[in-house]
Amino acid sequence: MLAIRVTTEPGEAYERISAPRLTELVGRIGPDDDQFLIVERIPQDQDFFIQVWHETGGDYQLEHRAGGPGDHFQSMVATEDRVAEIMVGWSRGEEGWDAGVEWKRLDLTVPEIEERARVQVEEHVRELLAVGYLTRVQLAEAAEEWLVKGDYRPVSKPQAWELVHRLWQERLEEQAGWEGETDPERIEAVFTALEEQGITARAHFACCRNCGLSEIRGAGSEDARGFVFFHSQCSEGAAAGMGSPLLERSRELGEGLTLMYGGFDGSAETTTAVGSEVTAALAGAGLPVEWSGSPDESITVEPLDWRKRLTG
């Protein structure tokens, strides 16, 4: 397996994949909304990566960075096989991985974002990083669109990418000091175990309670007995204040995570049984869980220390 992370335009992320799988992903790009992919080595370093952009019918625009915006190079490559060969060689760290490639150094100097806008966008991105579920592609889109109002667009796409890369690296350095298993990782492990027991379990699922309830049936196995999930607003509530050093210092541990659950047969008995299984699994993982036992009331995990490690 290659010690890399691959991010695609649709927002997919793959880690430690094989050379044939990377070749397959390169061969897939071209159609609208699936025209580029980014490859980074593990452990990640924002100043070292290789990426490719391709529109069906055209050449492949291959780029790699070797130390910062001043060391960013581009080459046009004719075939997907050659692109895949180069990217696999780079991923393996092979000597001469780019033999025969004619690179052109690019000037990627990006103008500064206006100060007031920069402060607001940075705060927003730090909050999203604290939640921890978005990829860099999604974060860059969020940064670019955050302050848009009519024709007012204070952040360009290159500025958004540069800001996100910088704050992503900042967050990676911060989480390097975290020790042991975090609360979000405990919840993830519980959800994995519940899935194996016939309960569809999803984290950061859908935008709200109503959408989650309408979509959860199709999210898991057809023979699942029930479900448990928390939606994006729940994640944001659990992470509130964790992305800002100022807010984090004043934040009291105790803001929790609300879980929705139920049985797919719609009965109160099944919903209660699923609720009991979920609370028992959470408690067994050492998480503080609150539930009245009523099928009409949600489950809450609190107090909760939301330190979600970045993986996207």
C-alpha positions as CSV (number, residue, x, y, z in Angstrom):
1,M,0.0,0.0,0.0
2,L,1.1,3.6,-0.7
3,A,1.5,5.8,2.4
4,I,-0.7,8.6,0.8
5,R,-4.0,10.3,1.2
6,V,-6.0,11.0,-2.0
7,T,-8.7,13.7,-2.1
8,T,-11.1,14.0,-5.1
9,E,-13.2,16.8,-6.3
10,P,-16.5,15.2,-5.1
11,G,-15.0,15.3,-1.6
12,E,-14.0,11.6,-1.3
13,A,-10.9,10.8,0.7
14,Y,-8.8,7.6,0.5
15,E,-5.8,6.6,2.7
16,R,-3.1,4.0,2.2
17,I,-4.4,2.7,-1.1
18,S,-2.7,0.5,-3.6
19,A,-0.9,1.6,-6.8
20,P,-3.7,0.0,-9.0
21,R,-6.3,1.9,-7.0
22,L,-4.5,5.2,-7.5
23,T,-4.2,4.4,-11.2
24,E,-8.0,3.7,-11.3
25,L,-8.8,7.1,-9.6
26,V,-6.6,8.9,-12.1
27,G,-8.4,7.2,-15.0
28,R,-11.8,8.2,-13.6
29,I,-11.3,12.0,-13.6
30,G,-12.6,14.1,-16.5
31,P,-16.4,14.4,-16.3
32,D,-18.0,17.5,-14.7
33,D,-17.6,17.7,-10.9
34,D,-14.9,15.0,-11.0
35,Q,-11.9,16.6,-12.7
36,F,-9.1,16.7,-10.2
37,L,-7.5,14.8,-7.4
38,I,-4.8,15.7,-4.8
39,V,-2.2,13.2,-3.5
40,E,-0.3,13.8,-0.2
41,R,2.1,11.6,1.6
42,I,1.4,10.4,5.1
43,P,2.2,12.1,7.5
44,Q,0.8,15.2,5.8
45,D,2.8,18.3,4.9
46,Q,0.9,21.1,3.2
47,D,3.9,22.1,1.2
48,F,4.5,18.7,-0.4
49,F,1.9,17.2,-2.7
50,I,1.1,16.3,-6.3
51,Q,-2.2,16.9,-8.0
52,V,-3.8,16.5,-11.4
53,W,-6.7,18.3,-13.3
54,H,-8.3,16.9,-16.4
55,E,-11.3,17.6,-18.6
56,T,-12.6,14.8,-20.8
57,G,-11.0,15.1,-24.2
58,G,-8.0,17.2,-23.1
59,D,-4.5,16.8,-21.7
60,Y,-3.7,16.3,-18.0
61,Q,-2.5,19.3,-16.0
62,L,-0.1,17.8,-13.6
63,E,1.3,19.9,-10.7
64,H,3.5,19.2,-7.7
65,R,4.7,21.4,-4.8
66,A,8.1,20.8,-3.2
67,G,8.4,23.3,-0.3
68,G,6.0,26.2,-0.7
69,P,4.3,28.5,-3.2
70,G,7.6,29.4,-4.7
71,D,8.4,25.7,-5.5
72,H,5.2,24.8,-7.3
73,F,5.6,23.2,-10.8
74,Q,3.3,22.3,-13.6
75,S,3.5,20.1,-16.7
76,M,1.0,19.0,-19.3
77,V,0.8,15.2,-19.8
78,A,-0.9,13.5,-22.7
79,T,-2.1,10.2,-21.2
80,E,-3.6,8.9,-18.0
81,D,-1.2,6.0,-17.9
82,R,1.8,8.4,-17.8
83,V,0.1,10.5,-15.2
84,A,-0.6,7.5,-13.0
85,E,3.0,6.3,-13.4
86,I,4.4,9.6,-12.3
87,M,2.0,9.9,-9.3
88,V,2.7,6.4,-8.2
89,G,6.5,7.1,-8.4
90,W,6.1,10.3,-6.4
91,S,4.0,8.5,-3.8
92,R,6.7,5.8,-3.3
93,G,9.4,8.5,-3.2
94,E,11.3,6.8,-6.0
95,E,14.4,8.4,-7.3
96,G,13.8,9.8,-10.8
97,W,10.0,9.6,-10.4
98,D,9.6,12.5,-12.8
99,A,12.3,11.6,-15.3
100,G,11.5,13.1,-18.7
101,V,8.8,15.5,-17.4
102,E,9.3,19.1,-18.5
103,W,8.2,21.2,-15.5
104,K,7.4,24.9,-15.5
105,R,7.7,26.8,-12.3
106,L,4.5,28.7,-11.4
107,D,4.2,32.0,-9.6
108,L,1.5,31.3,-7.1
109,T,1.9,34.4,-5.0
110,V,-1.6,35.1,-3.6
111,P,-2.6,38.6,-2.5
112,E,-3.6,39.1,1.2
113,I,-7.2,39.0,2.1
114,E,-8.5,42.3,3.4
115,E,-8.0,42.2,7.2
116,R,-11.6,42.4,8.4
117,A,-12.7,39.7,6.0
118,R,-9.7,37.5,6.8
119,V,-10.4,37.6,10.6
120,Q,-14.0,36.6,10.0
121,V,-13.2,33.8,7.5
122,E,-10.4,32.4,9.7
123,E,-12.8,32.2,12.7
124,H,-15.3,30.4,10.6
125,V,-12.8,27.9,9.2
126,R,-11.4,27.2,12.7
127,E,-14.9,26.4,13.9
128,L,-15.3,24.0,11.0
129,L,-11.9,22.4,11.7
130,A,-12.9,21.9,15.3
131,V,-16.0,20.0,14.2
132,G,-13.6,17.9,12.2
133,Y,-15.6,16.3,9.4
134,L,-14.9,18.4,6.4
135,T,-12.2,17.8,3.8
136,R,-9.8,20.5,2.7
137,V,-11.8,20.8,-0.6
138,Q,-15.0,21.4,1.4
139,L,-13.3,23.8,3.8
140,A,-11.9,25.8,0.9
141,E,-15.3,26.1,-0.7
142,A,-16.8,27.2,2.7
143,A,-14.1,29.8,3.1
144,E,-14.6,31.2,-0.4
145,E,-18.4,31.4,0.1
146,W,-18.7,32.5,3.7
147,L,-18.9,36.3,3.2
148,V,-20.4,36.4,-0.3
149,K,-23.2,38.8,-0.6
150,G,-24.4,39.7,-4.1
151,D,-21.3,40.8,-6.1
152,Y,-19.2,41.1,-2.9
153,R,-16.7,38.2,-2.9
154,P,-13.8,39.2,-0.6
155,V,-12.1,35.8,-0.8
156,S,-10.9,34.3,-4.1
157,K,-10.4,30.5,-4.6
158,P,-6.6,30.7,-4.3
159,Q,-6.9,32.8,-1.2
160,A,-9.4,30.3,0.3
161,W,-7.0,27.4,-0.5
162,E,-4.0,29.2,1.1
163,L,-6.0,30.1,4.2
164,V,-7.3,26.5,4.6
165,H,-3.9,24.9,4.1
166,R,-2.4,27.2,6.7
167,L,-5.1,26.6,9.3
168,W,-5.2,22.9,8.6
169,Q,-1.5,22.7,9.3
170,E,-2.0,24.7,12.5
171,R,-4.7,22.2,13.6
172,L,-2.5,19.2,12.8
173,E,0.3,20.7,15.0
174,E,-2.2,21.3,17.8
175,Q,-3.7,17.7,17.7
176,A,-0.2,16.2,17.7
177,G,-0.1,17.1,21.4
178,W,-3.3,15.2,22.2
179,E,-2.7,12.0,24.0
180,G,-4.8,8.8,24.0
181,E,-8.2,8.1,22.6
182,T,-10.5,11.2,22.3
183,D,-14.2,11.3,23.0
184,P,-15.1,11.5,19.3
185,E,-13.0,8.4,18.7
186,R,-14.8,6.6,21.5
187,I,-18.1,7.5,19.9
188,E,-16.9,6.3,16.5
189,A,-15.8,3.0,18.0
190,V,-19.2,2.6,19.6
191,F,-21.0,3.3,16.3
192,T,-18.8,0.8,14.5
193,A,-19.8,-1.9,17.1
194,L,-23.5,-1.0,16.9
195,E,-23.4,-1.3,13.1
196,E,-22.2,-4.9,13.5
197,Q,-25.1,-5.5,15.9
198,G,-27.8,-4.5,13.4
199,I,-28.1,-0.8,14.3
200,T,-27.3,1.7,11.5
201,A,-25.0,4.3,13.2
202,R,-24.0,7.5,11.5
203,A,-21.9,10.4,12.7
204,H,-22.4,14.0,11.3
205,F,-25.2,12.7,9.2
206,A,-27.5,15.1,7.3
207,C,-28.0,18.7,8.1
208,C,-30.8,18.4,10.7
209,R,-33.0,16.1,12.6
210,N,-35.8,15.9,10.0
211,C,-33.5,15.3,7.1
212,G,-31.6,12.7,9.1
213,L,-34.8,10.8,10.0
214,S,-35.9,10.8,6.4
215,E,-32.5,9.6,5.0
216,I,-31.3,7.1,7.7
217,R,-33.3,4.1,6.4
218,G,-31.3,4.1,3.2
219,A,-27.9,4.7,4.8
220,G,-27.3,1.2,6.2
221,S,-28.1,-2.5,5.8
222,E,-31.6,-3.4,4.6
223,D,-31.9,-5.8,7.6
224,A,-30.9,-3.3,10.2
225,R,-33.3,-3.2,13.2
226,G,-32.9,0.4,14.1
227,F,-30.6,3.5,13.9
228,V,-28.7,6.1,15.8
229,F,-27.2,9.3,14.4
230,F,-26.2,12.8,15.2
231,H,-26.6,15.5,12.5
232,S,-24.2,18.4,11.6
233,Q,-25.9,20.9,13.9
234,C,-25.3,18.4,16.8
235,S,-21.6,18.2,15.8
236,E,-21.3,21.9,15.7
237,G,-22.9,22.2,19.1
238,A,-20.5,19.7,20.6
239,A,-17.5,21.5,19.1
240,A,-18.7,25.0,20.0
241,G,-15.8,27.1,21.1
242,M,-13.2,24.4,20.4
243,G,-11.9,26.1,17.3
244,S,-11.1,29.5,18.8
245,P,-8.3,29.8,21.4
246,L,-10.2,32.7,23.1
247,L,-13.5,30.8,23.3
248,E,-11.8,27.5,24.2
249,R,-10.2,29.1,27.3
250,S,-13.5,30.4,28.5
251,R,-15.5,27.3,27.5
252,E,-16.7,25.0,30.2
253,L,-16.5,21.3,29.6
254,G,-20.1,20.1,29.6
255,E,-21.6,21.0,26.2
256,G,-22.9,17.6,24.9
257,L,-23.9,15.7,21.9
258,T,-27.5,14.9,21.1
259,L,-28.3,11.5,19.5
260,M,-31.4,10.6,17.5
261,Y,-32.3,6.9,17.5
262,G,-35.2,4.6,16.8
263,G,-36.5,1.3,15.4
264,F,-37.3,0.9,11.7
265,D,-40.6,-0.8,12.5
266,G,-41.8,2.4,14.1
267,S,-42.8,0.8,17.4
268,A,-42.1,2.3,20.8
269,E,-40.9,-1.1,22.0
270,T,-38.2,-1.3,19.3
271,T,-37.2,2.3,19.8
272,T,-36.8,1.8,23.5
273,A,-34.7,-1.4,22.9
274,V,-32.5,0.5,20.5
275,G,-32.1,3.3,23.0
276,S,-31.1,0.9,25.7
277,E,-28.5,-0.7,23.5
278,V,-27.0,2.6,22.4
279,T,-26.8,4.0,26.0
280,A,-25.3,0.7,27.3
281,A,-22.7,0.8,24.5
282,L,-21.8,4.4,25.2
283,A,-21.5,3.8,28.9
284,G,-19.4,0.7,28.3
285,A,-16.9,2.9,26.4
286,G,-16.6,5.2,29.4
287,L,-18.7,8.0,27.9
288,P,-21.1,9.9,30.2
289,V,-24.6,9.3,28.8
290,E,-28.0,10.6,29.8
291,W,-31.3,9.2,28.8
292,S,-34.6,9.0,30.6
293,G,-35.6,5.7,29.1
294,S,-38.5,7.2,27.2
295,P,-38.6,6.5,23.4
296,D,-39.8,10.1,23.0
297,E,-36.7,11.7,24.4
298,S,-33.2,11.9,22.8
299,I,-30.0,10.5,24.2
300,T,-27.3,13.0,25.3
301,V,-23.6,12.4,25.8
302,E,-22.3,15.0,28.2
303,P,-20.0,16.4,29.5
304,L,-18.0,15.9,26.3
305,D,-14.5,17.0,25.3
306,W,-14.8,17.4,21.6
307,R,-11.3,16.9,20.1
308,K,-11.9,15.5,16.7
309,R,-8.6,14.5,14.9
310,L,-8.5,15.6,11.2
311,T,-8.4,12.9,8.7
312,G,-9.7,14.7,5.5
